[in-house]
Amino acid sequence: MFYREAGDFKVSYPEDSQTFPIRFDRWRYYAVLAVAFLVIPLVINDYWEKSILLPFLVYSLIAIGLNILTGYCGQVSLGSGAFMAVGAFACYKLMTAFPGLNILFCIIGAGFVTAAVGVVFGLPSLRIKGFYLAVATLAAQFFIVWLLNKVPWFYNYSATGQITAPERTFLGIAVTGPNTASWATYLFTLSILFVMAWAARNLTRGPIGRKWMAIRDMDIAAEIIGVNPLHAKLTAFAVSSFYIGVGGALFFSVYLGAAEVTEAFNIDKSFLVLFMIIIGGLGSIFGSFAGAAFMVLLPVGLKNLLVGSLGWPTDLAAHIQFMIVGGLIIFILIYEPHGVAQLWRLAKEKLRLWPFPY
């Protein structure tokens, strides 16, 4: 079979511990990057940008953030929608308060603001965990949305309560506002996702990632061997909230262009991101991408099939989508709790051993 380690001999520990130790995996990874950065911008159109690619990229980034907290550190959170809202409104305030500030700095600044808010709401994790922590983050979801909706300063005293992204450019090319090109917004979002996914992969494989996983597996044992629970849990909340905040800023400024907090960042968003990491796989960067792809492509595919091809009513197609997603979540939790990422790992193991029994 073509999928073999034969000939991939390692002469140092860094080579053996690299993310893709098999040469075939590395070339496949480079090929995906080449298609994403060089081919897709040449053929992208408005439909693919708004319906598939931008939602996939943004939700992948947000799913990576939640996976850092829940999958790697074991801290359950139901407040992703609220932290997305914090990132969106922080980006909006930076864009309107500093018109000359580069859009990239507005987005990164929104991430830092969200990280600070995440640390505050992560303090209860030092005393509670599991179901009780989930309830605490759920309270954060309702409180933050209520606060952003009730204080007019956050949306610059707009009569409708809606925030609208002004036009901003990056390297002289418009990436927000009404006059954007599909390839420009796609490449801008993809570049941010690539850098942050690479950073997340290295974080989770480094010392801080090992501390997170030690807390996840058994926090008492981790504390006995020298892991500081205060530092580990709060850094997980900070890094996770930073990623979700950057994703929320991109979701508002590049993808939507305009948003209203109770509609765009309600609790449905929190559950949507949670479903992504459950289906994709907890504790896996690849699982975040797989879960985001599934949750973005499934509604589009069902709508095109049931509504476009078969002529079914839109509400019936939406109900069938909920049934399929719910059934898949139950199926995955029962038969493969580690999600699509584990199925992918098992498939690769079978390819390595074929034709011998597994």
Legacy VTK file of the C-alpha trace (Angstrom):
# vtk DataFile Version 3.0
C-alpha trace
ASCII
DATASET POLYDATA
POINTS 358 float
0.000 0.000 0.000
1.162 3.592 -0.631
0.729 4.739 2.974
3.918 3.510 4.646
6.619 4.797 6.958
9.219 2.658 5.145
12.189 4.852 4.295
11.174 7.632 6.691
13.991 7.076 9.148
14.586 9.688 11.857
17.988 10.664 13.224
16.888 13.176 15.901
14.131 13.654 18.446
12.756 16.826 16.748
12.297 14.877 13.505
10.539 12.052 15.315
8.205 14.385 17.250
7.201 16.669 14.372
3.535 17.152 13.588
3.710 15.098 10.370
6.490 12.524 10.852
5.497 10.582 7.714
6.673 12.113 4.445
3.389 11.340 2.672
1.458 13.279 5.351
3.724 16.290 4.931
3.300 16.396 1.156
-0.452 15.995 1.491
-0.470 18.908 3.941
1.560 21.070 1.535
-0.802 20.165 -1.299
-3.848 21.230 0.721
-2.171 24.543 1.554
-1.251 25.108 -2.098
-4.841 24.533 -3.209
-6.221 26.727 -0.421
-3.886 29.675 -1.033
-3.227 29.476 -4.765
-6.113 27.719 -6.520
-9.302 28.579 -4.623
-8.787 32.398 -4.811
-8.759 32.096 -8.599
-12.118 30.288 -8.839
-14.040 31.569 -5.796
-17.354 33.367 -6.270
-19.799 35.129 -3.960
-21.860 32.022 -3.269
-18.880 29.886 -2.255
-17.490 32.748 -0.199
-20.603 33.586 1.837
-22.259 30.167 2.033
-19.349 27.770 2.481
-15.784 29.024 2.709
-16.008 32.002 5.080
-18.355 30.223 7.541
-16.064 27.189 7.495
-12.927 29.243 8.165
-14.472 31.367 10.911
-16.164 28.475 12.696
-12.972 26.410 12.454
-11.120 29.131 14.343
-13.852 29.359 16.987
-13.973 25.553 17.313
-10.203 25.466 17.867
-10.668 27.974 20.684
-13.380 25.932 22.402
-11.411 22.727 21.838
-8.444 24.208 23.683
-10.640 24.810 26.723
-12.915 21.758 26.625
-10.955 19.175 24.661
-7.451 19.835 25.975
-8.112 21.291 29.453
-11.391 19.558 30.252
-13.279 22.730 31.251
-16.834 22.606 29.907
-18.084 25.903 28.468
-21.457 26.943 27.088
-20.531 30.607 26.636
-18.901 30.569 23.207
-21.634 32.726 21.676
-21.110 35.393 24.339
-17.346 35.458 23.824
-17.931 35.743 20.073
-20.123 38.767 20.844
-17.402 40.317 23.003
-14.912 39.933 20.157
-17.361 41.378 17.627
-18.287 44.418 19.730
-14.666 45.036 20.780
-13.648 44.995 17.118
-16.495 47.391 16.278
-15.490 49.827 19.033
-11.851 49.752 17.935
-12.804 50.298 14.292
-15.029 53.267 15.101
-12.888 54.819 17.852
-9.648 54.577 15.841
-10.509 55.006 12.144
-6.863 54.881 11.107
-6.087 51.651 12.959
-5.309 48.695 10.713
-8.103 46.101 10.610
-5.677 43.364 11.640
-4.859 45.209 14.875
-8.587 45.732 15.513
-9.194 42.001 15.226
-6.204 41.022 17.380
-7.124 43.709 19.920
-10.643 42.292 20.085
-9.080 38.916 20.854
-7.146 40.350 23.800
-10.270 42.057 25.158
-12.142 38.759 24.942
-9.245 36.966 26.651
-9.511 39.352 29.610
-13.257 38.758 29.841
-12.706 35.015 29.571
-10.270 35.035 32.487
-12.860 36.805 34.656
-15.537 34.241 33.863
-12.962 31.448 34.182
-12.335 32.182 37.856
-15.213 29.900 38.992
-13.347 26.971 37.394
-10.927 27.095 40.319
-13.705 25.920 42.642
-16.247 24.127 40.456
-16.094 21.816 37.469
-18.223 19.633 35.233
-21.926 20.382 35.166
-21.625 23.284 37.612
-18.960 24.987 35.481
-21.171 24.530 32.419
-23.992 26.309 34.269
-21.611 29.126 35.277
-20.511 29.687 31.673
-24.141 29.492 30.585
-24.857 32.338 33.003
-22.018 34.258 31.349
-23.713 33.695 27.989
-26.961 35.317 29.138
-25.289 38.094 31.139
-22.914 39.241 28.390
-25.624 39.251 25.718
-27.939 41.176 28.060
-25.190 43.703 28.880
-24.238 44.312 25.254
-27.892 44.765 24.380
-28.828 47.078 27.267
-25.862 49.477 27.314
-26.120 51.774 24.244
-22.422 52.725 24.405
-21.444 49.318 23.040
-23.337 49.887 19.778
-22.625 53.664 19.634
-26.189 54.631 20.606
-27.662 53.236 17.384
-31.456 53.353 17.314
-31.665 49.759 16.071
-28.979 48.324 18.356
-27.172 46.987 15.307
-23.445 47.326 14.657
-22.133 47.743 11.108
-18.535 47.257 10.062
-17.063 50.310 8.292
-14.892 49.783 5.263
-11.293 48.901 6.119
-8.406 47.774 3.950
-5.470 45.458 4.479
-2.414 46.067 2.292
-4.559 48.453 0.265
-7.309 45.868 -0.430
-10.776 46.229 1.106
-11.620 43.327 3.431
-14.620 44.834 5.279
-17.514 46.958 4.115
-19.754 46.704 1.042
-17.008 46.889 -1.608
-15.015 43.736 -0.933
-13.835 41.066 -3.347
-14.526 37.423 -2.551
-10.918 36.361 -2.936
-9.695 39.176 -0.660
-11.942 38.336 2.308
-11.219 34.633 1.817
-7.431 35.051 1.776
-7.509 37.459 4.715
-9.523 35.048 6.867
-7.551 32.012 5.704
-4.225 33.659 6.572
-5.362 34.461 10.120
-6.732 30.939 10.561
-3.513 29.358 9.267
-1.287 31.295 11.666
-3.532 30.731 14.671
-4.067 27.019 13.932
-0.299 26.583 13.636
0.155 28.388 16.972
-2.554 26.260 18.620
-0.945 23.059 17.376
2.391 24.071 18.883
0.784 25.245 22.124
-1.010 21.955 22.663
2.167 19.957 21.967
4.315 22.076 24.274
4.642 22.388 28.063
1.481 24.472 28.465
-0.515 21.915 26.477
0.782 19.090 28.652
-0.338 21.001 31.741
-3.807 21.461 30.241
-4.084 17.755 29.485
-2.853 16.829 32.961
-5.620 18.981 34.468
-8.124 17.411 32.089
-7.158 13.824 32.939
-6.965 14.224 36.742
-6.581 17.633 38.312
-5.655 16.361 41.793
-2.856 14.163 40.444
-1.674 17.028 38.228
-1.440 19.337 41.243
0.513 16.698 43.182
3.160 16.447 40.454
3.582 20.221 40.348
1.028 21.596 37.879
-0.487 24.849 39.136
-4.285 24.561 38.595
-4.730 28.345 38.827
-2.232 29.015 36.059
-3.298 26.095 33.854
-7.052 26.745 33.967
-6.849 30.519 33.600
-4.391 30.300 30.698
-6.752 27.826 29.010
-9.650 30.247 29.459
-7.514 33.162 28.221
-6.181 31.396 25.115
-9.571 29.867 24.313
-11.344 33.207 24.693
-8.684 34.912 22.561
-9.318 32.490 19.704
-13.097 32.768 20.041
-12.843 36.574 20.248
-10.783 36.752 17.051
-13.305 34.407 15.430
-16.180 36.601 16.614
-14.468 39.702 15.228
-14.021 38.001 11.844
-17.584 36.684 11.984
-18.908 40.223 12.410
-16.550 42.363 10.347
-15.585 40.140 7.411
-18.404 37.591 7.160
-21.646 39.300 8.269
-20.735 42.972 7.924
-23.524 43.888 10.351
-24.904 42.155 13.426
-27.346 42.470 16.308
-26.291 40.777 19.516
-29.457 38.870 20.384
-29.799 37.496 16.867
-26.204 36.817 15.834
-24.694 35.691 19.157
-27.429 33.878 21.023
-27.108 30.565 22.828
-27.626 28.681 19.565
-24.105 29.706 18.565
-22.703 28.225 21.776
-24.365 24.882 21.124
-23.380 24.957 17.449
-19.676 25.303 18.296
-19.994 22.649 21.003
-21.540 20.250 18.475
-18.633 20.946 16.120
-15.990 19.769 18.576
-18.103 16.799 19.691
-18.568 15.567 16.129
-15.044 16.491 15.033
-13.296 15.158 18.114
-12.343 16.582 21.494
-8.661 17.297 22.003
-7.842 17.479 18.295
-7.010 20.450 16.078
-7.966 18.414 13.022
-11.240 17.545 14.755
-12.080 21.242 14.982
-11.757 21.573 11.207
-13.686 18.348 10.575
-16.532 19.353 12.888
-16.758 22.848 11.404
-16.800 21.424 7.874
-19.560 18.994 8.792
-21.780 21.574 10.505
-21.323 24.098 7.672
-21.664 21.719 4.724
-24.573 19.669 6.071
-27.174 22.501 6.030
-26.016 23.667 2.594
-26.116 20.151 1.180
-29.517 19.356 2.666
-30.963 22.645 1.456
-29.724 22.087 -2.083
-30.960 18.495 -2.092
-34.296 18.755 -0.299
-35.361 22.266 -1.278
-33.540 22.827 -4.547
-33.786 19.344 -6.097
-36.824 17.737 -4.440
-38.853 20.904 -3.863
-39.548 20.252 -0.184
-40.608 23.139 2.084
-37.756 25.019 3.750
-39.063 24.469 7.285
-39.298 20.704 6.723
-35.690 20.640 5.486
-34.620 22.573 8.591
-36.360 20.074 10.887
-34.739 17.150 9.092
-31.367 18.856 9.546
-31.938 19.056 13.313
-32.914 15.383 13.402
-29.801 14.327 11.477
-27.435 16.412 13.594
-29.000 15.182 16.831
-28.892 11.576 15.697
-25.248 11.866 14.635
-24.250 13.393 17.969
-25.912 10.519 19.839
-24.321 7.974 17.476
-20.839 9.463 17.866
-21.103 9.739 21.656
-22.075 6.053 21.851
-19.864 4.426 19.221
-16.914 6.807 18.829
-16.678 9.441 21.587
-13.489 10.877 20.072
-15.284 11.873 16.880
-14.217 12.089 13.273
-10.585 12.688 14.247
-10.393 9.234 15.858
-12.009 7.632 12.819
-9.348 9.291 10.670
-6.582 7.990 12.955
-7.995 4.455 12.802
-8.197 4.629 9.002
-4.536 5.623 8.810
-3.554 2.773 11.139
-5.400 0.296 8.927
-3.592 1.662 5.866
-0.266 1.240 7.622
-0.903 -2.419 8.465
-2.757 -3.492 5.297
-2.982 -6.294 4.149
-2.238 -7.740 7.589
-5.051 -7.994 10.179
-5.624 -5.021 12.453
LINES 1 359
358 0 1 2 3 4 5 6 7 8 9 10 11 12 13 14 15 16 17 18 19 20 21 22 23 24 25 26 27 28 29 30 31 32 33 34 35 36 37 38 39 40 41 42 43 44 45 46 47 48 49 50 51 52 53 54 55 56 57 58 59 60 61 62 63 64 65 66 67 68 69 70 71 72 73 74 75 76 77 78 79 80 81 82 83 84 85 86 87 88 89 90 91 92 93 94 95 96 97 98 99 100 101 102 103 104 105 106 107 108 109 110 111 112 113 114 115 116 117 118 119 120 121 122 123 124 125 126 127 128 129 130 131 132 133 134 135 136 137 138 139 140 141 142 143 144 145 146 147 148 149 150 151 152 153 154 155 156 157 158 159 160 161 162 163 164 165 166 167 168 169 170 171 172 173 174 175 176 177 178 179 180 181 182 183 184 185 186 187 188 189 190 191 192 193 194 195 196 197 198 199 200 201 202 203 204 205 206 207 208 209 210 211 212 213 214 215 216 217 218 219 220 221 222 223 224 225 226 227 228 229 230 231 232 233 234 235 236 237 238 239 240 241 242 243 244 245 246 247 248 249 250 251 252 253 254 255 256 257 258 259 260 261 262 263 264 265 266 267 268 269 270 271 272 273 274 275 276 277 278 279 280 281 282 283 284 285 286 287 288 289 290 291 292 293 294 295 296 297 298 299 300 301 302 303 304 305 306 307 308 309 310 311 312 313 314 315 316 317 318 319 320 321 322 323 324 325 326 327 328 329 330 331 332 333 334 335 336 337 338 339 340 341 342 343 344 345 346 347 348 349 350 351 352 353 354 355 356 357
